[in-house]
Amino acid sequence: MRTRPLKVALLGCGVVGSEVARIMTTHADDLAARIGAPVELAGVAVRRPSKVREGIDPALITTDATALVKRGDIDVVVEVIGGIEPARGLITTAFEHGASVVSANKALLAQDGAALHAAAEANDKDLYYEAAVAGAIPLIRPLRESLAGDKVNRVLGIVNGTTNFILDKMDSTGAGYQEALDEATALGYAEADPTADVEGFDAAAKAAILAGIAFHTRVRLDDVYREGMTEVTAADFASAKEMGCTIKLLAICERAEDGQSVTARVHPAMIPLTHPLASVRGAYNAVFVESDASGQLMFYGPGAGGAPTASAVLGDLVAVCRNRLSGATGPGESAYAALPVSPMGDVVTRYHISLDVADKPGVLAQVATVFAEHGVSIDTVRQQGKDGEASLVVVTHRASDAALVGTVEALRKLDTVRGVASIMRVEGE
Ligand SMILES: NC(=O)c1ccc[n+]([C@@H]2O[C@H](COP(=O)([O-])OP(=O)(O)OC[C@H]3O[C@@H](n4cnc5c(N)ncnc54)[C@H](OP(=O)(O)O)[C@@H]3O)[C@@H](O)[C@H]2O)c1
């Protein structure tokens, strides 16, 4: 074993960074044995230097992250600051000054992954980011390496623990959205400002990363269609139950049937209780991958938290250090397929539509005609009437999102349709 240590600069020492530092210390001997050389924490960049950080030598703490990555003797920079800047500039500077990079930064990778990969390649360095998607769950490496000989057609995942916790609460207790969110906040599963989670921004960043890797093409955050889950109601869950389904916020990345394009989207959807993703409870994450040769694979585990996320960061650190010692680099960006990302209108799926209608003869026929005129075939219809008003629940066969949008616009114009109570896609069948 080499005795000269590999030097690691840690950028950020918060929820994830503090656990990375702890595991680097407590597992130092095992890490050294697995890598073939000891790893040494050479510096820790933070925003608030006076904060007490247990187990970390105060002499290592700095607020000058740029100077740390420019030192020239750093082998690996671990970026766990988050956000776009200064993380982006620091990573680029790290490559230019001879370091490889491990990052957990989904927002940055989804927005600027291509440029960062190009910077890594230009400097012959590694960029690893297993922790950026679904915390501890090995997913990037299986897609990038284990499935490199297969053809992935679909990635369907629960990639945000906060929203899964809220939806699971609504499902199991009958609670409304706000009540379930309040509980998630009280238990520390939701942040004070939960927008990034409940509006689907976090999941959309992960969908962009997953789609790019799975389909060997570039998918940017802006390419991902996004709908949050704040409008899911207890009534939606009741409807889902009647269909033998539950509701999950899903990230869905698909290759078109003709193989010529891909789509990436995040939205709440009904899935059958028999689907493996339906049984993912609480704040857990799971990703279901369908590919030509392997068939169906499911990856499951904790998608966030300091120690679970640090586990993924440390796995990357070991891989990057091994590459460093052997003088090699791991796989870089693979975007050779250069497939276009189709708009949401091209997505084909099933729909569950709940309408408030007048309870009088002929309404059902009128509604059915609108669906037929837009080429959307109806699978089932359920009608419940009360005091001159009725609700009509229509479940469709597979249709394009554009056809469904046209149908709903036309339905809203019918005098007999008082309102469209909810539209939910039905996935996983
Ligand atoms: N938390 C999770 O469960 C989780 C899961 C998966 C991925 N991630 C990703 O991991 C990354 C870190 O998340 P986190 O939860 O650990 O965040 P966090 O707890 O907010 O920690 C951020 C750290 O960055 C430091 N920092 C902020 N601005 C800085 C600057 N300009 N220069 C130097 N240091 C700076 C902070 O310093 P102070 O300590 O002085 O404030 C803090 O130590 C993010 O990209 C996140 O998306 C997190």
The ligand as an SDF file (V2000), in Angstrom:
LIG
                    3D

 48 52  0  0  0  0  0  0  0  0999 V2000
  -29.2710   16.6470    2.9580 N   0  0  0  0  0  0  0  0  0  0  0  0
  -29.5560   15.5770    2.2410 C   0  0  0  0  0  0  0  0  0  0  0  0
  -30.2450   14.6510    2.7040 O   0  0  0  0  0  0  0  0  0  0  0  0
  -29.0610   15.4760    0.8290 C   0  0  0  0  0  0  0  0  0  0  0  0
  -29.3710   14.3430    0.0610 C   0  0  0  0  0  0  0  0  0  0  0  0
  -28.8710   14.2170   -1.2420 C   0  0  0  0  0  0  0  0  0  0  0  0
  -28.1120   15.2410   -1.7740 C   0  0  0  0  0  0  0  0  0  0  0  0
  -27.8500   16.3610   -1.0090 N   0  0  0  0  0  0  0  0  0  0  0  0
  -27.0670   17.4180   -1.6260 C   0  0  0  0  0  0  0  0  0  0  0  0
  -25.8870   17.6040   -0.8720 O   0  0  0  0  0  0  0  0  0  0  0  0
  -25.4850   18.9610   -0.9310 C   0  0  0  0  0  0  0  0  0  0  0  0
  -25.3150   19.4960    0.4990 C   0  0  0  0  0  0  0  0  0  0  0  0
  -26.5410   19.3770    1.1800 O   0  0  0  0  0  0  0  0  0  0  0  0
  -26.6280   19.5680    2.7640 P   0  0  0  0  0  0  0  0  0  0  0  0
  -27.9930   19.1160    3.1480 O   0  0  0  0  0  0  0  0  0  0  0  0
  -25.4480   18.9620    3.4390 O   0  0  0  0  0  0  0  0  0  0  0  0
  -26.5510   21.1650    2.8880 O   0  0  0  0  0  0  0  0  0  0  0  0
  -26.2950   22.0440    4.2050 P   0  0  0  0  0  0  0  0  0  0  0  0
  -26.5730   21.2420    5.4340 O   0  0  0  0  0  0  0  0  0  0  0  0
  -27.0200   23.3190    4.0000 O   0  0  0  0  0  0  0  0  0  0  0  0
  -24.7110   22.3140    4.1610 O   0  0  0  0  0  0  0  0  0  0  0  0
  -24.1300   23.1960    3.2560 C   0  0  0  0  0  0  0  0  0  0  0  0
  -22.6850   23.4320    3.6720 C   0  0  0  0  0  0  0  0  0  0  0  0
  -22.0800   24.2950    2.7370 O   0  0  0  0  0  0  0  0  0  0  0  0
  -21.4250   25.3620    3.4150 C   0  0  0  0  0  0  0  0  0  0  0  0
  -21.4350   26.5320    2.5570 N   0  0  0  0  0  0  0  0  0  0  0  0
  -22.4870   27.2500    2.1150 C   0  0  0  0  0  0  0  0  0  0  0  0
  -22.0870   28.2390    1.3050 N   0  0  0  0  0  0  0  0  0  0  0  0
  -20.7330   28.1490    1.2520 C   0  0  0  0  0  0  0  0  0  0  0  0
  -19.7340   28.9010    0.6070 C   0  0  0  0  0  0  0  0  0  0  0  0
  -20.0400   29.9540   -0.1590 N   0  0  0  0  0  0  0  0  0  0  0  0
  -18.4430   28.5270    0.7640 N   0  0  0  0  0  0  0  0  0  0  0  0
  -18.1240   27.4750    1.5450 C   0  0  0  0  0  0  0  0  0  0  0  0
  -19.0400   26.7100    2.1940 N   0  0  0  0  0  0  0  0  0  0  0  0
  -20.3220   27.0640    2.0480 C   0  0  0  0  0  0  0  0  0  0  0  0
  -22.2080   25.5580    4.6880 C   0  0  0  0  0  0  0  0  0  0  0  0
  -21.3830   26.2000    5.6510 O   0  0  0  0  0  0  0  0  0  0  0  0
  -21.8820   26.4490    7.1710 P   0  0  0  0  0  0  0  0  0  0  0  0
  -21.8640   25.0830    7.8110 O   0  0  0  0  0  0  0  0  0  0  0  0
  -20.8690   27.3460    7.7210 O   0  0  0  0  0  0  0  0  0  0  0  0
  -23.2610   27.0130    7.0580 O   0  0  0  0  0  0  0  0  0  0  0  0
  -22.5460   24.1080    5.0450 C   0  0  0  0  0  0  0  0  0  0  0  0
  -21.4930   23.5240    5.7500 O   0  0  0  0  0  0  0  0  0  0  0  0
  -26.5460   19.6870   -1.7690 C   0  0  0  0  0  0  0  0  0  0  0  0
  -26.1380   19.7350   -3.1060 O   0  0  0  0  0  0  0  0  0  0  0  0
  -27.7520   18.7650   -1.6490 C   0  0  0  0  0  0  0  0  0  0  0  0
  -28.6450   18.8700   -2.7330 O   0  0  0  0  0  0  0  0  0  0  0  0
  -28.3040   16.4930    0.2490 C   0  0  0  0  0  0  0  0  0  0  0  0
  1  2  1  0
  2  3  2  0
  2  4  1  0
  4  5  1  0
  4 48  2  0
  5  6  2  0
  6  7  1  0
  7  8  2  0
  8  9  1  0
  8 48  1  0
  9 10  1  0
  9 46  1  0
 10 11  1  0
 11 12  1  0
 11 44  1  0
 12 13  1  0
 13 14  1  0
 14 15  2  0
 14 16  1  0
 14 17  1  0
 17 18  1  0
 18 19  2  0
 18 20  1  0
 18 21  1  0
 21 22  1  0
 22 23  1  0
 23 24  1  0
 23 42  1  0
 24 25  1  0
 25 26  1  0
 25 36  1  0
 26 27  1  0
 26 35  1  0
 27 28  2  0
 28 29  1  0
 29 30  1  0
 29 35  2  0
 30 31  1  0
 30 32  2  0
 32 33  1  0
 33 34  2  0
 34 35  1  0
 36 37  1  0
 36 42  1  0
 37 38  1  0
 38 39  2  0
 38 40  1  0
 38 41  1  0
 42 43  1  0
 44 45  1  0
 44 46  1  0
 46 47  1  0
M  CHG  2   8   1  16  -1
M  END
$$$$
